[in-house]
Amino acid sequence: MVLSELFDEMPFNDRLGIELLNAEDGHAEGKLELSSEHSSSPETMIAHGGVTYALADTIAGAAAVSANYTVTPTIDMRIDYLSPATGGTLYADAEVIRNGNNVATVEVDVTDEEGTDIATARGTYKTGGGDGSSAWRGENGET
């Protein structure tokens, strides 16, 4: 599995404009250039919270995948919104803080291009257990 190819081929990432910049050894970085389609207001640019959440979850998931070399579906994520994102580019920086046999815990920070803290989140990702099947695997068993 080539991580960058997996994330480049995700239709959701393409739709939102999420770009994976780096992912290795349990750390990942990504970005999202905000546009009017990301706004929750028709009057002014203010990113919908779901856009920030999607960026945080996607990049945190990339960190988990880079530590486990397999698809790691999200179990749960908690996010704290710290400032409104009002334009430009959002950046996410994620780090696996615990990587167990069945679950990885990842912390992720989202900032804007000026370094303003936009959100901080902690997610858990499924890393093992079960019967080995996955909705992300094709008919031949590859991801």
C-alpha positions in Angstrom: 0.0 0.0 0.0 1.4 3.4 -1.0 -0.1 5.9 1.5 0.0 8.9 -0.8 -1.8 7.0 -3.6 -4.5 5.8 -1.2 -5.2 9.3 0.0 -5.0 10.8 -3.5 -7.6 8.4 -4.7 -10.2 9.1 -2.0 -13.1 10.9 -3.6 -14.0 12.8 -0.4 -10.5 14.3 -0.1 -10.7 15.4 -3.7 -14.1 16.9 -3.2 -13.0 19.0 -0.2 -9.5 19.7 -1.5 -7.6 18.0 1.3 -4.0 17.4 0.4 -1.7 15.0 2.3 1.8 16.7 2.4 3.7 14.1 4.4 3.0 10.9 6.4 5.6 8.6 7.9 6.4 6.9 11.2 3.1 7.9 12.9 3.3 11.6 11.9 1.3 13.3 9.1 0.8 16.8 7.8 -1.8 18.1 5.4 -3.6 21.2 4.1 -6.8 22.5 2.7 -7.2 25.7 0.8 -10.4 27.3 1.8 -12.9 28.5 -0.8 -16.5 29.8 -0.8 -17.9 26.3 -0.9 -16.3 25.6 2.5 -18.2 28.6 4.2 -21.0 28.2 6.6 -22.1 31.8 5.9 -23.4 33.3 2.7 -22.3 36.8 3.8 -18.6 36.2 4.7 -16.0 33.5 4.6 -16.1 31.4 7.7 -15.3 27.7 7.3 -17.9 25.3 8.4 -16.8 23.2 11.4 -17.3 20.0 9.4 -14.5 21.2 7.0 -12.1 21.6 9.9 -13.2 18.3 11.3 -12.7 16.5 8.0 -9.2 17.9 7.6 -8.3 16.8 11.2 -9.8 13.3 10.8 -8.2 12.7 7.4 -4.7 13.8 8.5 -4.9 12.0 11.8 -6.0 8.9 9.9 -3.0 9.2 7.7 -0.7 9.3 10.8 -2.3 6.1 12.1 -2.0 4.4 8.7 1.7 5.5 8.4 2.3 3.8 11.8 0.4 0.6 11.0 0.8 0.1 7.2 -2.9 -0.8 6.9 -6.2 1.0 6.7 -7.2 2.3 10.1 -10.9 3.4 10.2 -11.9 6.1 12.7 -13.5 4.9 15.9 -14.0 8.3 17.5 -12.8 11.8 17.4 -13.2 14.7 19.8 -12.5 18.2 18.5 -12.2 21.6 20.2 -12.7 24.6 17.9 -10.5 27.5 19.1 -10.9 30.2 16.4 -12.9 30.7 13.3 -11.2 29.9 10.0 -11.9 32.9 7.8 -9.9 32.2 4.6 -6.6 31.2 3.2 -5.2 27.7 3.9 -5.7 25.4 6.9 -2.9 23.1 8.0 -3.1 19.9 10.1 -0.3 18.3 12.0 -1.0 14.9 13.5 1.0 12.6 15.8 0.2 9.1 17.0 0.6 9.2 20.8 -0.3 5.6 21.5 -0.3 2.7 19.0 -1.8 -0.4 20.6 -2.6 -3.8 19.1 -6.2 -2.8 18.3 -6.4 1.0 18.7 -4.2 4.0 17.9 -4.7 7.4 19.6 -3.8 10.4 17.5 -3.6 14.1 18.4 -3.9 16.7 15.7 -3.7 20.5 15.6 -5.2 22.6 12.9 -3.8 26.1 12.2 -4.2 28.7 9.6 -1.5 30.2 7.4 -0.7 32.8 10.0 -0.2 30.2 12.7 -3.5 30.9 14.5 -4.8 27.8 16.4 -8.1 26.9 14.7 -8.8 23.5 16.4 -7.2 20.7 18.3 -8.5 17.1 18.2 -7.9 13.6 19.5 -9.0 10.6 17.6 -8.9 6.9 18.0 -8.4 4.5 15.0 -8.9 0.8 14.6 -5.5 -0.9 14.0 -6.2 -4.6 14.4 -8.4 -7.3 15.7 -11.6 -8.6 14.1 -11.6 -11.0 11.2 -9.3 -9.1 8.9 -11.9 -8.0 6.5 -12.4 -4.3 5.6 -14.8 -2.2 3.6 -11.7 -0.5 2.1 -10.3 -3.6 0.5 -11.1 -4.5 -3.0 -12.4 -7.9 -4.1 -8.8 -9.2 -4.4 -8.1 -8.2 -0.7 -5.8 -5.2 -1.6 -6.3 -1.6 -0.3 
